[in-house]
Amino acid sequence: MKRIKMLAAVLPLSLALFACQGQGSGDSKNSGTDTAKEGSAKAEDGSKAEGSKEKAEGKDKKEVIKINWARDNSGNAFQELAMEKGWFKDEGIEITQKPFDASNDATTALLSGNIDIFSNYGTNGPLQTLAAGEDLQIVGGYMATGCMPIITRTDNNDWKGVESLVGKTVAADASDYTIGGALLEKGYDPKTDVKWVHYPNYSDMTAAVIKGEVDYAVVGTSRNYEVQQQPNLKVVSYKSDLMPWYSCCRMVVTSKYFEENKDVVKKIIKVLLRAQAYYEKSPENKAEVKKIVAKRMNVTEDYLDSYMDNEHFRISVDPLKHEVERAWNILGETGFLSEGWDKIKVDDHIQNDLYYEALEEAKEAYGSENPEFYEKMEKFYQEHNA
């Protein structure tokens, strides 16, 4: 009961602990999966895996590590590729995907043990949950910057920068630190200088812009396709224009799971790094990955093109320690973390050292597949974590 009460206290602080792309249940592009409700979901393969080490049936009784992983409606390209290629199985890992559209459902599922890991549900949510007293660990990332557009009507030509939001009505989460931080830098109070309006999902937010109920909306990565189909809407900016490398989606586990499964977490990171190296090696590989994601998620390539081909869609397994620290401080300074947040050492909840160990092991094991990638990731780690 303690965890449920704590989580209930966190939820009002943000718009359902918004994710890098998805927000609210029932607002997703069809992914061919069942939507999670009340913190539970049907596993993609129909199984009831418990996320524990189990013995597989077979002559050699080989040990298989079963992991329940939350999947949202934009997916994780690295994970989908690794599953398609059998790279998790090579490490003795079996992934069961459980679909969750709403990030608060995914968080509840993580805290209750219904899932073991999630990687697509933002940075705000995990940090606010941590500040409320839950013990979480950020072990890596997925979207370093989500392709999250700021939209308005086509007849609105007032956009000059983030200051254009001042005095306007905006459909977005007031706790969005990318916008809040940018406003603070220009001397504005993000809580009082903007009129924030809550809508239950991104589709309602885009509709509110079209109807003139709001001046602007900040919507998720998966809404790019929807926006492009609307002749009365236009994109004026992206969140990553306001704050480069802002840390969109973090890979998160509970501290209990991390302490009991450090080697497993390291294996997962190694596999995902191998997938990222494959993805970045050539345009042909990226096209192949897109086809794999489209097939596995039952979506069209046009839908994926709307964000995966956009320069603002930057994906990386790196934990982005410095960017998470910045997000933590902005959220705290703007009053969107629970009282006592400043007594928590957030660095103790970012496992960048284990990530670096996994990077070195992946380089040794798979470096010949894309040597330039691993050199780049070493430098990237030093810039964003060291």
C-alpha positions as CSV (number, residue, x, y, z in Angstrom):
1,M,0.0,0.0,0.0
2,K,2.9,2.3,0.7
3,R,4.0,2.3,-2.9
4,I,0.5,2.9,-4.3
5,K,0.0,5.8,-1.9
6,M,3.3,7.3,-2.9
7,L,2.6,6.9,-6.6
8,A,-0.8,8.5,-6.2
9,A,0.9,11.5,-4.7
10,V,3.2,11.8,-7.7
11,L,0.7,11.6,-10.5
12,P,-0.9,15.1,-10.1
13,L,2.6,16.6,-10.4
14,S,2.7,15.8,-14.1
15,L,0.5,14.9,-17.0
16,A,0.3,11.2,-16.3
17,L,4.0,11.0,-16.0
18,F,4.2,11.8,-19.7
19,A,6.4,9.7,-22.0
20,C,8.7,10.7,-24.8
21,Q,5.9,10.1,-27.2
22,G,2.8,8.5,-25.7
23,Q,0.3,10.1,-23.3
24,G,-2.9,8.8,-21.9
25,S,-4.5,5.4,-22.7
26,G,-6.4,4.8,-25.9
27,D,-4.4,7.4,-27.8
28,S,-1.9,5.3,-29.7
29,K,-1.3,4.3,-33.3
30,N,-2.4,0.7,-33.7
31,S,0.5,-1.4,-32.6
32,G,-1.2,-4.8,-32.9
33,T,-1.1,-5.2,-29.1
34,D,-3.6,-4.8,-26.3
35,T,-3.5,-1.6,-24.3
36,A,-2.5,-2.0,-20.6
37,K,-5.1,-1.1,-18.0
38,E,-4.7,-0.5,-14.3
39,G,-1.0,-1.3,-14.3
40,S,-1.3,-4.7,-16.0
41,A,-1.1,-5.8,-19.6
42,K,-1.4,-8.9,-21.7
43,A,2.1,-10.2,-22.7
44,E,2.8,-10.0,-26.4
45,D,3.3,-13.7,-26.5
46,G,0.4,-14.5,-24.2
47,S,2.7,-15.9,-21.5
48,K,2.8,-15.1,-17.8
49,A,6.6,-14.6,-17.5
50,E,7.6,-13.5,-14.0
51,G,10.8,-11.8,-14.9
52,S,12.9,-14.3,-13.0
53,K,15.5,-16.8,-14.0
54,E,13.9,-20.1,-15.1
55,K,15.0,-23.4,-16.5
56,A,14.0,-23.8,-20.1
57,E,12.6,-27.2,-21.2
58,G,15.1,-29.1,-23.2
59,K,17.8,-31.7,-23.1
60,D,20.5,-29.5,-21.7
61,K,18.1,-27.6,-19.3
62,K,19.8,-24.3,-20.4
63,E,19.0,-21.5,-18.0
64,V,16.9,-18.7,-19.6
65,I,16.6,-15.2,-18.1
66,K,13.0,-14.0,-18.6
67,I,12.4,-10.3,-18.7
68,N,9.1,-8.4,-18.9
69,W,9.6,-5.2,-20.8
70,A,7.0,-2.4,-21.2
71,R,6.4,-1.4,-24.8
72,D,4.7,1.9,-25.8
73,N,3.3,2.9,-29.1
74,S,6.5,4.2,-30.8
75,G,8.5,1.1,-29.8
76,N,12.2,0.7,-29.2
77,A,14.0,0.2,-32.5
78,F,17.1,-1.3,-30.8
79,Q,15.1,-3.8,-28.8
80,E,13.0,-4.8,-31.8
81,L,16.1,-5.3,-34.0
82,A,17.8,-7.4,-31.3
83,M,14.7,-9.5,-30.8
84,E,14.4,-10.0,-34.6
85,K,18.1,-11.0,-34.9
86,G,18.0,-13.3,-31.9
87,W,20.8,-11.3,-30.1
88,F,19.0,-11.5,-26.7
89,K,18.6,-15.2,-27.0
90,D,22.3,-15.4,-27.7
91,E,22.8,-14.0,-24.2
92,G,20.3,-16.4,-22.7
93,I,17.6,-13.7,-22.4
94,E,14.0,-14.0,-23.3
95,I,12.0,-10.8,-23.6
96,T,8.2,-10.6,-23.1
97,Q,6.8,-7.3,-24.2
98,K,3.9,-5.8,-22.3
99,P,2.1,-2.9,-24.0
100,F,1.4,0.2,-22.0
101,D,0.2,3.5,-23.6
102,A,0.0,5.5,-20.4
103,S,3.3,6.1,-18.6
104,N,1.6,6.1,-15.1
105,D,0.4,2.5,-15.9
106,A,3.9,1.5,-16.8
107,T,5.3,3.1,-13.7
108,T,2.8,1.3,-11.5
109,A,3.6,-2.0,-13.3
110,L,7.3,-1.5,-12.6
111,L,6.8,-0.8,-8.9
112,S,4.5,-3.8,-8.5
113,G,6.9,-6.1,-10.3
114,N,4.5,-6.8,-13.2
115,I,7.3,-5.6,-15.5
116,D,11.1,-5.5,-15.0
117,I,12.1,-2.6,-17.2
118,F,10.9,0.2,-19.3
119,S,12.7,2.5,-21.7
120,N,10.1,4.8,-23.4
121,Y,8.4,6.7,-20.7
122,G,10.3,10.0,-20.4
123,T,12.6,11.4,-17.7
124,N,10.1,13.5,-15.8
125,G,8.1,10.6,-14.6
126,P,11.0,8.5,-13.2
127,L,12.5,11.5,-11.5
128,Q,9.2,12.6,-9.9
129,T,8.6,9.0,-8.7
130,L,12.1,8.9,-7.3
131,A,11.6,12.2,-5.5
132,A,8.3,10.8,-4.0
133,G,10.3,8.1,-2.3
134,E,10.4,5.2,-4.7
135,D,13.8,3.6,-5.3
136,L,14.6,3.5,-9.0
137,Q,17.7,3.2,-11.1
138,I,18.4,4.7,-14.5
139,V,20.6,2.2,-16.3
140,G,20.6,3.6,-19.9
141,G,18.4,5.3,-22.4
142,Y,16.6,5.1,-25.7
143,M,15.5,8.5,-27.1
144,A,18.1,11.0,-26.2
145,T,15.9,13.6,-27.8
146,G,12.4,12.7,-28.8
147,C,11.0,14.2,-32.0
148,M,8.4,16.1,-30.0
149,P,7.0,19.1,-31.9
150,I,5.5,22.4,-30.7
151,I,2.5,23.0,-32.9
152,T,0.1,25.8,-33.7
153,R,-2.4,26.8,-36.4
154,T,-1.0,27.6,-39.8
155,D,-2.4,31.1,-39.6
156,N,-0.3,31.8,-36.4
157,N,2.9,33.5,-37.4
158,D,3.9,34.8,-34.0
159,W,6.6,32.2,-33.0
160,K,9.9,33.8,-32.3
161,G,11.2,31.2,-29.7
162,V,10.2,29.9,-26.3
163,E,9.3,33.4,-25.2
164,S,6.4,33.3,-27.6
165,L,4.6,31.0,-25.1
166,V,4.6,33.8,-22.5
167,G,1.0,35.0,-21.9
168,K,-0.4,32.3,-24.2
169,T,-2.6,29.3,-23.6
170,V,-0.6,26.1,-24.1
171,A,-1.7,22.5,-24.1
172,A,1.3,20.8,-22.4
173,D,2.6,19.6,-19.1
174,A,3.6,22.6,-16.9
175,S,6.4,20.4,-15.4
176,D,8.1,19.9,-18.8
177,Y,11.6,20.9,-17.9
178,T,12.8,21.4,-21.5
179,I,10.3,24.3,-21.8
180,G,10.5,25.3,-18.1
181,G,14.3,25.4,-18.3
182,A,14.3,27.5,-21.5
183,L,11.8,30.0,-19.9
184,L,13.9,30.2,-16.7
185,E,17.0,31.1,-18.8
186,K,15.1,34.0,-20.3
187,G,13.9,35.2,-16.9
188,Y,10.3,34.0,-17.0
189,D,8.5,31.9,-14.4
190,P,7.2,28.8,-16.2
191,K,4.5,28.2,-13.6
192,T,2.9,31.7,-13.8
193,D,3.9,33.3,-17.1
194,V,2.2,30.6,-19.3
195,K,-1.4,29.4,-19.0
196,W,-1.1,25.6,-19.1
197,V,-4.1,23.5,-20.1
198,H,-4.5,19.8,-19.5
199,Y,-6.0,17.5,-22.1
200,P,-6.3,13.7,-21.6
201,N,-4.4,12.8,-24.7
202,Y,-2.4,14.1,-27.7
203,S,-5.2,13.8,-30.2
204,D,-7.4,16.1,-28.0
205,M,-4.5,18.5,-27.8
206,T,-4.1,18.8,-31.6
207,A,-7.9,19.2,-31.9
208,A,-7.7,22.0,-29.3
209,V,-5.2,23.9,-31.4
210,I,-7.3,23.5,-34.5
211,K,-10.4,24.8,-32.7
212,G,-8.5,27.8,-31.3
213,E,-9.0,26.7,-27.7
214,V,-5.2,26.9,-27.2
215,D,-2.5,28.8,-28.9
216,Y,0.1,26.1,-28.9
217,A,0.5,22.4,-28.0
218,V,3.5,20.3,-27.2
219,V,2.8,16.8,-28.5
220,G,4.6,13.4,-28.6
221,T,6.9,11.8,-31.1
222,S,4.2,9.5,-32.4
223,R,1.9,12.5,-33.2
224,N,4.1,13.7,-36.0
225,Y,2.2,11.6,-38.6
226,E,-1.1,13.0,-37.3
227,V,0.1,16.6,-37.4
228,Q,1.4,16.1,-41.0
229,Q,-2.1,15.0,-42.1
230,Q,-3.7,18.2,-40.7
231,P,-3.7,21.1,-43.2
232,N,-4.5,23.5,-40.4
233,L,-1.5,22.6,-38.2
234,K,2.2,23.4,-38.5
235,V,5.3,22.7,-36.4
236,V,7.1,25.8,-35.2
237,S,9.8,24.1,-33.2
238,Y,10.9,21.0,-31.4
239,K,11.8,20.5,-27.8
240,S,15.3,19.7,-28.8
241,D,15.6,23.1,-30.3
242,L,15.0,24.6,-26.9
243,M,17.3,22.2,-25.0
244,P,19.7,20.0,-27.1
245,W,20.3,16.5,-25.7
246,Y,17.6,17.0,-23.1
247,S,17.2,13.3,-22.1
248,C,13.9,12.1,-23.4
249,C,13.4,8.4,-22.6
250,R,15.4,6.7,-19.9
251,M,15.8,3.0,-19.3
252,V,14.6,2.3,-15.8
253,V,14.5,-0.6,-13.3
254,T,13.8,-0.7,-9.6
255,S,16.8,-0.6,-7.3
256,K,15.8,-4.1,-5.9
257,Y,15.8,-5.5,-9.4
258,F,19.1,-3.8,-10.2
259,E,20.9,-5.2,-7.1
260,E,19.7,-8.7,-7.8
261,N,20.4,-8.6,-11.6
262,K,23.4,-6.5,-12.3
263,D,24.9,-9.0,-14.7
264,V,21.5,-9.3,-16.5
265,V,21.2,-5.5,-16.9
266,K,24.8,-5.3,-18.3
267,K,23.9,-8.0,-20.8
268,I,20.8,-6.1,-21.9
269,I,22.9,-2.9,-22.4
270,K,25.5,-4.8,-24.4
271,V,22.8,-6.2,-26.8
272,L,21.2,-2.8,-27.2
273,L,24.6,-1.2,-28.0
274,R,25.2,-3.9,-30.6
275,A,21.8,-3.0,-32.1
276,Q,22.6,0.7,-32.1
277,A,25.9,0.0,-33.8
278,Y,24.1,-2.0,-36.5
279,Y,21.4,0.7,-36.9
280,E,24.0,3.5,-37.3
281,K,26.3,1.7,-39.7
282,S,24.6,2.5,-42.9
283,P,21.4,4.0,-44.5
284,E,20.6,0.5,-45.7
285,N,20.7,-0.8,-42.1
286,K,18.5,2.0,-40.9
287,A,16.0,1.2,-43.6
288,E,16.1,-2.5,-42.6
289,V,15.5,-1.6,-39.0
290,K,12.5,0.5,-39.9
291,K,11.0,-2.4,-41.8
292,I,11.5,-4.6,-38.8
293,V,9.9,-2.1,-36.5
294,A,6.9,-1.7,-38.9
295,K,6.4,-5.4,-39.1
296,R,6.7,-6.1,-35.4
297,M,4.6,-3.2,-34.3
298,N,2.0,-3.5,-37.1
299,V,2.4,0.1,-38.3
300,T,3.1,1.6,-41.7
301,E,6.5,2.8,-42.8
302,D,4.9,6.2,-43.5
303,Y,4.0,6.4,-39.8
304,L,7.6,5.6,-38.8
305,D,9.1,8.0,-41.5
306,S,7.2,10.9,-39.9
307,Y,9.6,10.8,-36.9
308,M,12.4,8.3,-37.6
309,D,13.6,10.4,-40.6
310,N,13.5,13.6,-38.7
311,E,16.8,15.0,-37.4
312,H,15.3,15.6,-34.0
313,F,14.8,11.9,-33.5
314,R,18.1,11.0,-31.8
315,I,18.3,7.6,-30.1
316,S,21.1,6.3,-27.9
317,V,21.6,3.7,-25.2
318,D,23.8,6.2,-23.2
319,P,22.3,7.1,-19.8
320,L,23.0,10.9,-20.3
321,K,24.0,11.5,-16.7
322,H,24.6,15.2,-17.0
323,E,21.3,15.8,-18.8
324,V,19.4,13.8,-16.1
325,E,21.0,15.9,-13.4
326,R,20.0,19.1,-15.2
327,A,16.4,17.8,-15.5
328,W,16.4,16.9,-11.8
329,N,17.5,20.4,-10.8
330,I,15.1,22.2,-13.1
331,L,12.1,20.1,-11.8
332,G,13.2,20.8,-8.2
333,E,13.7,24.5,-8.7
334,T,10.3,24.9,-10.4
335,G,8.5,23.1,-7.7
336,F,7.7,19.9,-9.6
337,L,9.5,17.5,-7.3
338,S,8.3,16.4,-3.8
339,E,9.5,18.2,-0.7
340,G,12.9,16.9,0.3
341,W,14.1,16.3,-3.3
342,D,17.3,18.3,-2.6
343,K,18.2,15.8,0.1
344,I,18.3,13.0,-2.5
345,K,21.6,12.4,-4.3
346,V,20.3,11.7,-7.8
347,D,23.7,10.5,-9.0
348,D,23.2,7.4,-6.8
349,H,20.3,6.5,-9.1
350,I,22.1,6.8,-12.4
351,Q,24.2,3.7,-13.2
352,N,26.6,5.2,-15.7
353,D,29.5,3.2,-14.4
354,L,27.8,-0.1,-15.2
355,Y,26.8,1.3,-18.6
356,Y,30.4,2.1,-19.3
357,E,31.5,-1.4,-18.3
358,A,28.9,-2.8,-20.8
359,L,30.2,-0.4,-23.5
360,E,33.7,-1.7,-23.0
361,E,32.5,-5.3,-23.1
362,A,30.4,-4.7,-26.2
363,K,33.3,-3.1,-27.9
364,E,35.5,-6.1,-27.2
365,A,32.8,-8.6,-28.3
366,Y,31.3,-6.8,-31.3
367,G,33.7,-3.9,-32.0
368,S,34.7,-5.4,-35.4
369,E,31.1,-5.0,-36.6
370,N,31.4,-1.2,-36.5
371,P,34.6,0.1,-35.0
372,E,33.8,3.8,-35.6
373,F,30.6,3.5,-33.6
374,Y,32.4,2.4,-30.4
375,E,35.0,5.1,-30.7
376,K,32.1,7.6,-31.1
377,M,30.3,6.2,-28.1
378,E,33.4,6.4,-25.9
379,K,33.7,10.1,-26.7
380,F,29.9,10.6,-26.3
381,Y,30.1,9.0,-22.8
382,Q,32.9,11.3,-21.7
383,E,30.9,14.4,-22.9
384,H,27.6,13.4,-21.3
385,N,28.6,11.4,-18.2
386,A,32.2,11.9,-17.0
